[in-house]
Amino acid sequence: MVYMLMIICRAALGTGFAFLMTTLGAATVFFMVNEPRPRFQKAVMGFAAGVMTAASVWSLLLPAIEQARADGRCPAWLPAVVGILMGVVFLALLDDMLPKLRRNKGDISRNASIITAITLHNVPEGMAVGLAFALASNREGLVAAAARALGIGIQNFPEGAAISLPLRQEGRSRGKAFTFGMLSGIVEPIFGIAAVAAASTVEPLMPWLLSFAAGAMLYVVVEELVPQAHGRSGTCGFVVGFLIMMVLDVALG
């Protein structure tokens, strides 16, 4: 019992750090002094698209394929293919269920999909951190778990900004934009601790969950962000966001 509580505390600290970094990323919205100009708006959308594309590949798909290969229960590509398709279908159905929300100017509209996708992406990441602490049986395992928590936490900074900045540029108040960005990360400690309690059950599902989140994010990139980022500034924003996220994933992953 004491050992289990210690593991839960470690997982709570690791996922809590990830949540804190998401919150700090969302707080960048408070540094926007003036109303965003059209060129900056496109750059923000491009940045969000770049962050989400890189995160889909390095944070989600590649780990899913590696875990499926190590597990050996099915072809390594199968969870990635099925998960992506399920993620795309889920977001497409969500869009169809919220047509009025998406058409009403001044509502969360287009950004509802962005918030959903990044929040879904944070679920398996929080679970991955929780599982890392639950399965660590020695000092090396704890160091690896802490490194994973640190890496995911740092990666969450641009993801928090990828939610709050687009919300702000569509007219949301700084407080509301920050709140939505912050809340997208709260699922990490919740699901991270839950994964500790159900480690043996959750671990085999991780490749499928990671791929599902990747599909949801890729859907949003193509359906929502790229059309809004069309133009030179949007392209530059995409490249910057993609490179930042890629470097963070490779260097800290």
Phi, psi and omega in degrees: 000314179297319180297318180296319178296324178295319178296317180297320178296318178296315178297322179296321178294315181297311180287332176295323176296318178299318178296320179299318181292323174299318179298317179295322177296318178296331182291348178299340180297335181286348180268359176277107186283313184252167175296136183294141177273161183306319181294321178292324178300316179295322179296320179296315179296320177295320178299313179299319179296319179295316178300313184290326178294312180296319179296324179298321183280302189277326182274334190240299187292310181298315174299323179297316180294318180296318180292320178294322178294318180292325180290319175075009182280339181207167176306141186300332183277342188297311178300325180295314182294309182295317181297316179299313180299318179294321178295318178295314180298319180300313181291325178296318177295322178298318178298320180291330181282342184239046183296321181293319179298321183284333184273337184284112178294138180094350175268181180298329173039244187300329184284352176300321180290323179296313180299315181298315184295314181291324177296316177299322179295327180286338181298302180294333176293317176298320178295323179297319178293314179301316180295323180301318178286324181293326184266356180287120183250357180210183183297320180298320178296321178293320178297317179296320179295318178295322178295320178296317179298319179296314181298312180295322179299314180295322178295333183287342181301304179294337179289321175299319177293328181293342175265309188291320183294313176298324178297319179294320183288346175268004174109000177291151177293159179300319181298315181290319179298318178296318183298316179296319178297318180295314184294337178296337182264351184290342179292339183294307177295326181296308183281335176295316179290322178297323180294327177298318182290337182231043186303312185294332181276322187281323188307314180295340182273350187302317178302322180289319180293317179298317181291323177300315179296322178297317179298319179297318181291319180295324177300314181295320180302311184284319187279324189248311192278312183301315178301324180284339183265008184300124181136170184297317181294324177295321178296317178297319178298320179299312182298315180298312180298318180296314182293318179300312182292321179297314180298317179297316181295315183289318184286327186249351184287000000 
